[in-house]
Amino acid sequence: MNAAVFSQQFVNGLALGSIYAMIAVGLAMIYGVLRVLHIAHAGVYTAGAYLGLYFFNLTGSFPFAVLAAMVCAGFIGVLIERFIYRPMLPKPRIVALIASIGLFICMSDLFRIIAGPHQLAFDVPSIAGRITIAGITVSGADFLILGGTIVIFGSLWFLMQHTQLGFAIRAAAQDIETAKVMGIDVNWSVASVFFIGSAIAAFGGIMVGVLYNAVYTSMGDIVGYKGLALIVIGGFGSMTGAVAAAFILGFAETALTTYSDVPLSRDGIAMLMLVILILFRPQGLLGKE
């Protein structure tokens, strides 16, 4: 096995796993608190890519475009929670799931109406270069994905473990009714979860748009399905499990498509991993029995 090729594929798998992790962590957070499968999260991911492209074309500043898109996507998530999910929480969970699917379909059609049905180029010249180190080629987008992942998940860990908001979120995830009795503002905690998860998803959407130089209405479809698979593989509601599953999937897809003759696409590999895990460990990697 060529060491340079292996190192290159390792970097590719790391970047791919980072993108999946940005989707999966938000889904896991939301499910952990509300026990709702947030299908429309994939629509927020796509909205983040479109918003990033819009702000970049408007200002020419990529850092500003990323921050503005993440903030806007965060507020979109808060609005979804407030006006879609919160009124449905007393109802059976299937009601919120159906509403989420319908919202995702509506968002896709809305993107098509506003931005058109064709792909839009997301070309950022400042990060278009590539650097080769010891035979490993890393693009500017890869650097941003990996660096952004480290910063985002480091900040998220600190928030959840060392702040009052993080304590409130963990308490709500443990038992939302008990958290209310203890005086925790559960509505604020849930809204914060949606804001944070949606902002992270928007960052992932922007990075994918830049990496492939394409933003289009259906870019969240496959990512959304994989995100659901990842929170199942990781263990429902487990952020750590979802992130671990995301990187496992990223490396598995990269390795199997590079070093084997498996007659499956990347998407097929993800679904195969889901089926195998459900058969042998239905509670997920870090889920409880």
C-alpha positions in Angstrom: 0.0 0.0 0.0 1.4 3.4 -1.0 1.9 5.5 2.1 1.3 8.8 0.3 -2.0 7.5 -1.1 -3.0 6.2 2.3 -2.2 9.6 3.9 -4.1 11.4 1.2 -7.2 9.2 1.7 -6.9 9.6 5.5 -7.1 13.4 5.1 -10.1 13.0 2.6 -11.8 10.7 5.1 -11.2 13.1 7.9 -12.7 16.0 6.0 -15.7 13.9 4.9 -16.3 12.8 8.4 -16.1 16.4 9.7 -18.9 17.4 7.3 -21.1 14.5 8.4 -20.4 15.3 12.0 -21.6 18.9 11.6 -25.0 17.5 10.5 -25.2 14.6 13.0 -24.4 16.6 16.1 -27.3 19.0 15.6 -29.7 16.1 15.0 -28.4 14.3 18.1 -28.8 17.5 20.2 -32.3 18.1 19.1 -33.4 14.5 19.4 -31.7 14.3 22.9 -33.9 17.2 24.1 -37.2 16.9 22.3 -37.1 13.3 21.1 -37.9 14.6 17.6 -36.3 13.4 14.4 -35.6 16.8 12.8 -35.7 15.9 9.1 -35.9 19.6 8.1 -32.3 20.0 9.5 -31.1 19.1 6.0 -33.1 22.0 4.7 -31.3 24.3 7.2 -28.0 22.9 5.9 -29.0 23.8 2.4 -30.2 27.2 3.5 -26.9 27.9 5.1 -25.1 27.2 1.8 -27.4 29.6 -0.1 -27.1 32.3 2.6 -23.3 32.0 2.6 -23.3 32.4 -1.2 -25.6 35.3 -1.0 -23.6 37.2 1.6 -20.3 36.4 -0.1 -21.6 37.8 -3.4 -23.0 40.8 -1.5 -19.9 41.7 0.4 -17.0 39.8 -1.1 -15.9 38.8 2.4 -15.9 35.1 3.0 -15.5 35.3 6.8 -18.4 37.7 7.1 -20.5 35.5 4.8 -19.8 32.4 7.0 -20.7 34.2 10.2 -23.8 35.9 8.8 -25.1 32.7 7.3 -24.5 30.8 10.5 -26.4 33.4 12.5 -29.3 33.5 10.0 -29.5 29.7 9.9 -29.5 29.7 13.7 -32.6 32.0 13.8 -34.3 29.8 11.1 -33.8 26.9 13.5 -35.3 28.9 16.4 -38.3 29.8 14.3 -38.8 26.2 13.3 -38.8 25.1 16.9 -41.1 27.9 18.1 -43.8 27.7 15.4 -43.6 24.1 14.2 -42.4 21.8 16.9 -43.4 23.5 20.2 -47.2 23.5 19.4 -46.9 19.8 18.5 -45.0 18.5 21.5 -48.2 17.4 23.4 -49.2 15.3 20.4 -47.7 11.9 19.4 -44.1 12.1 18.1 -45.2 10.9 14.7 -47.0 14.2 14.2 -43.8 16.3 14.6 -42.0 13.8 12.3 -44.6 14.2 9.5 -44.5 18.0 9.9 -40.7 17.9 9.7 -40.8 15.9 6.5 -43.3 18.3 5.0 -41.3 21.3 6.1 -38.2 19.9 4.4 -40.1 19.4 1.1 -41.4 23.0 1.3 -38.0 24.4 2.0 -36.6 22.6 -1.1 -39.3 24.0 -3.3 -38.8 27.4 -1.8 -35.0 27.3 -2.6 -36.0 26.3 -6.2 -38.4 29.2 -6.5 -36.0 31.8 -5.1 -32.7 30.7 -6.4 -33.7 28.7 -9.5 -33.4 25.0 -10.3 -29.8 25.1 -11.5 -26.5 24.8 -9.6 -24.8 28.0 -8.5 -21.1 28.3 -8.4 -19.5 29.1 -5.0 -16.0 30.1 -6.0 -13.9 31.6 -3.3 -10.5 32.5 -4.9 -8.8 33.2 -1.5 -9.1 29.5 -0.5 -8.8 28.0 -4.0 -5.1 27.1 -3.6 -3.7 23.7 -2.7 -0.8 22.8 -0.5 1.3 19.6 -0.9 3.1 18.4 2.2 5.0 15.0 2.1 2.9 14.0 -0.9 -0.4 14.9 0.7 -2.4 17.5 -1.1 -4.7 19.6 1.0 -7.0 22.3 -0.4 -8.0 25.5 1.3 -11.5 24.2 1.7 -10.1 21.1 3.5 -8.1 23.3 5.8 -11.2 25.3 6.6 -13.3 22.2 7.2 -10.8 20.6 9.5 -9.9 23.8 11.3 -13.6 24.8 11.6 -14.5 21.4 13.0 -11.8 21.6 15.7 -13.0 25.1 16.7 -16.7 24.3 16.6 -16.6 21.1 18.5 -14.1 22.4 21.0 -16.4 25.4 21.7 -19.4 23.1 21.9 -17.7 20.8 24.4 -16.8 23.8 26.6 -20.3 25.2 26.3 -21.9 21.9 27.3 -19.5 21.1 30.2 -18.6 24.4 31.7 -21.4 26.9 31.2 -24.8 27.4 32.8 -26.5 27.1 29.4 -24.8 23.7 28.9 -26.0 22.5 32.2 -29.5 23.6 31.4 -29.4 21.8 28.0 -28.1 18.6 29.6 -30.8 18.8 32.3 -33.5 19.2 29.8 -32.2 16.3 27.8 -32.1 14.1 30.9 -35.7 14.9 31.9 -37.5 18.0 30.5 -40.3 17.9 33.1 -38.0 17.7 36.0 -35.9 20.5 34.6 -39.0 22.7 34.5 -39.7 21.9 38.2 -36.1 22.8 39.1 -36.6 26.3 37.7 -34.7 25.8 34.4 -36.0 27.8 31.5 -36.6 24.9 29.2 -37.9 26.9 26.3 -34.7 29.0 26.2 -32.6 25.8 26.4 -34.4 24.2 23.5 -34.3 27.3 21.4 -30.5 27.5 22.1 -30.1 23.9 21.0 -31.9 24.7 17.7 -29.8 27.8 17.2 -26.5 26.1 17.8 -27.3 23.0 15.8 -28.6 25.0 12.9 -25.6 27.3 12.8 -23.2 24.3 12.8 -25.3 22.7 9.9 -25.0 26.0 8.0 -21.2 25.9 8.3 -21.2 22.4 6.9 -23.4 23.5 4.0 -21.1 26.4 3.2 -18.0 24.2 3.3 -19.5 21.6 1.0 -20.7 24.3 -1.4 -17.1 25.7 -1.5 -15.5 22.3 -1.6 -17.5 21.2 -4.7 -18.0 24.8 -6.0 -21.7 24.1 -6.3 -24.9 25.1 -4.4 -28.2 23.5 -5.4 -31.6 22.8 -4.1 -31.3 19.1 -3.4 -27.8 19.2 -1.8 -29.3 18.4 1.6 -31.2 15.3 0.5 -28.6 12.6 0.9 -26.8 14.4 3.7 -30.1 14.4 5.6 -30.6 10.7 5.2 -27.1 10.0 6.3 -27.5 12.3 9.3 -30.5 10.2 10.5 -28.4 7.0 9.9 -25.6 8.5 12.0 -27.7 9.3 15.0 -29.0 5.7 14.9 -25.5 4.3 14.5 -24.2 6.6 17.3 -27.1 5.9 19.7 -30.2 8.1 19.7 -29.5 11.4 21.5 -25.7 10.7 22.0 -23.7 13.6 20.5 -20.5 11.8 21.1 -21.8 8.7 19.5 -23.1 10.6 16.5 -19.8 12.4 16.0 -17.9 9.1 16.3 -20.2 7.5 13.8 -19.7 10.4 11.4 -16.0 9.9 11.3 -16.3 6.1 11.1 -18.6 6.6 8.1 -16.3 9.1 6.5 -13.3 6.8 6.8 -15.3 3.8 5.7 -16.6 5.4 2.6 -13.2 6.7 1.6 -11.4 3.4 2.3 -14.0 1.1 0.6 -14.3 3.3 -2.5 -10.5 3.5 -2.8 -9.1 0.1 -1.8 -11.9 -2.3 -2.5 -14.2 -3.4 -5.4 -17.4 -3.1 -3.4 -20.1 -2.5 -6.0 -21.8 0.2 -3.9 -21.9 4.0 -4.0 -20.9 6.1 -1.0 -24.6 6.4 -0.1 -25.1 2.6 -0.3 -22.2 2.1 2.1 -23.8 4.3 4.6 -27.1 2.5 4.5 -25.3 -0.9 4.6 -23.5 0.2 7.8 -26.9 1.2 9.3 -28.5 -2.1 8.5 -25.6 -4.1 9.9 -25.5 -2.1 13.1 -29.3 -2.3 13.7 -29.0 -6.1 13.3 -26.1 -6.5 15.8 -26.4 -3.5 18.1 -29.8 -1.8 17.8 -29.1 0.7 20.6 -26.2 2.2 18.6 -22.5 2.6 19.4 -23.0 4.6 22.6 -26.7 4.1 23.2 -28.2 2.4 26.2 -30.0 -0.9 26.2 
